[in-house]
Amino acid sequence: MKLICPRCKGDLMLEAPDQLRCEKDALDFRQVDGVWRFLLPERESHYARFITDYERVRHFEGRFSAEASYYRALPFQDLSGRFSKDWKIRAASFRALTKVLPANSTVLDLGAGNGWLSNQLTLAGHTVYAVDLLVNAEDGLGAWKYFESTFTPIQAEFVALPIPDSSVDAVIFNASLHYAENYEYTLAGALRVLRSDGMLVIMDSPVYREAESGQKMVAERKQQFLDRYGFASDTIQSEGFLTYKHMQALEQSLDVRWQHIVPFYGLHWALKPFFARLRGKREPAQFGLWLGRR
Ligand SMILES: C[S@@+](CC[C@H](N)C(=O)[O-])C[C@H]1O[C@@H](n2cnc3c(N)ncnc32)[C@H](O)[C@@H]1O
């Protein structure tokens, strides 16, 4: 697939094997350490603080390794042992995804992080473009070097993708859509690049019945960050969570039909809402996959 200018959506000239140029906007896009850099200069300051805060938190939490085996084993095993419970959910969602994704798809992995999903999908025969803001080699796109498969890592933002119209079979937001600042605008951008018979996938974003529960979760997280790191990590006005009502509204405004799949994540997760009610705690988040088709 030919990449396009994320600003004017026009064609790019190949200036060198690691450099593309938009003549109209007089912009050069380079491949640095294996990652194509498509974050527009006018958007760098918007994300600078988010990236610094996010990288500090993820490093502090220990979401990295110097071993390739750690990255290659995801999502099936967390060789660090730090987030094994979370990765159990991720693995179940991934298995559900593999059942619905047509063979040999061209896939956009949006908010790819270290690229584990891109790696697994490439190994399964798909052609994958991994997009994220982060380029570091611990938890960002720079971790491509640990994988045995070859996919295309691209630094870009959800709402300015260097991807041509109607060019991919699946756009996947993997534990990332809740970082978007506006779901409707972000998903409209994802639909632009999706073929008419393609599939939009939102997986492992927290969803609540009541918006109030999501707001409480966001407030709790902010307080946790303040207590642990001294900053709230809220420089980007992310939506933070989904609600069933919001998903219904998006179905109308985007003209897509959702299929909601909730894999069995184990008894612990199945019983969470029950125990939360019993203890008078807020509604716990649910996870799963939303498959959107036109
Ligand atoms: C919780 S992580 C999920 C990473 C990975 N998909 C996974 O499953 O481990 C969310 C990712 O979304 C990325 N992200 C957040 N907002 C973004 C945006 N506007 N454009 C591109 N990536 C974004 C973050 O940098 C982060 O890597």
PDBQT file of the ligand as one rigid body, heavy atoms in Angstrom, charges set to zero:
ROOT
HETATM    1  C1  LIG A 301      -3.210   0.921  26.453  1.00  0.00    +0.000 C 
HETATM    2  S1  LIG A 301      -2.161   1.141  25.097  1.00  0.00    +0.000 S 
HETATM    3  C2  LIG A 301      -2.521  -0.298  24.133  1.00  0.00    +0.000 C 
HETATM    4  C3  LIG A 301      -1.308  -0.728  23.362  1.00  0.00    +0.000 C 
HETATM    5  C4  LIG A 301      -1.475  -2.039  22.594  1.00  0.00    +0.000 C 
HETATM    6  N1  LIG A 301      -2.519  -1.971  21.608  1.00  0.00    +0.000 N 
HETATM    7  C5  LIG A 301      -1.721  -3.197  23.529  1.00  0.00    +0.000 C 
HETATM    8  O1  LIG A 301      -2.720  -3.854  23.367  1.00  0.00    +0.000 OA
HETATM    9  O2  LIG A 301      -0.877  -3.464  24.383  1.00  0.00    +0.000 OA
HETATM   10  C6  LIG A 301      -2.902   2.455  24.153  1.00  0.00    +0.000 C 
HETATM   11  C7  LIG A 301      -2.013   2.946  23.022  1.00  0.00    +0.000 C 
HETATM   12  O3  LIG A 301      -2.725   3.909  22.240  1.00  0.00    +0.000 OA
HETATM   13  C8  LIG A 301      -1.811   4.905  21.835  1.00  0.00    +0.000 C 
HETATM   14  N2  LIG A 301      -2.542   6.140  21.510  1.00  0.00    +0.000 N 
HETATM   15  C9  LIG A 301      -3.287   6.887  22.346  1.00  0.00    +0.000 A 
HETATM   16  N3  LIG A 301      -3.806   7.948  21.712  1.00  0.00    +0.000 NA
HETATM   17  C10 LIG A 301      -3.396   7.854  20.419  1.00  0.00    +0.000 A 
HETATM   18  C11 LIG A 301      -3.620   8.652  19.259  1.00  0.00    +0.000 A 
HETATM   19  N4  LIG A 301      -4.372   9.758  19.307  1.00  0.00    +0.000 N 
HETATM   20  N5  LIG A 301      -3.049   8.281  18.102  1.00  0.00    +0.000 NA
HETATM   21  C12 LIG A 301      -2.280   7.156  18.046  1.00  0.00    +0.000 A 
HETATM   22  N6  LIG A 301      -2.042   6.344  19.118  1.00  0.00    +0.000 NA
HETATM   23  C13 LIG A 301      -2.591   6.700  20.285  1.00  0.00    +0.000 A 
HETATM   24  C14 LIG A 301      -0.894   5.081  23.024  1.00  0.00    +0.000 C 
HETATM   25  O4  LIG A 301       0.313   5.698  22.666  1.00  0.00    +0.000 OA
HETATM   26  C15 LIG A 301      -0.739   3.643  23.509  1.00  0.00    +0.000 C 
HETATM   27  O5  LIG A 301       0.381   3.005  22.969  1.00  0.00    +0.000 OA
ENDROOT
TORSDOF 0
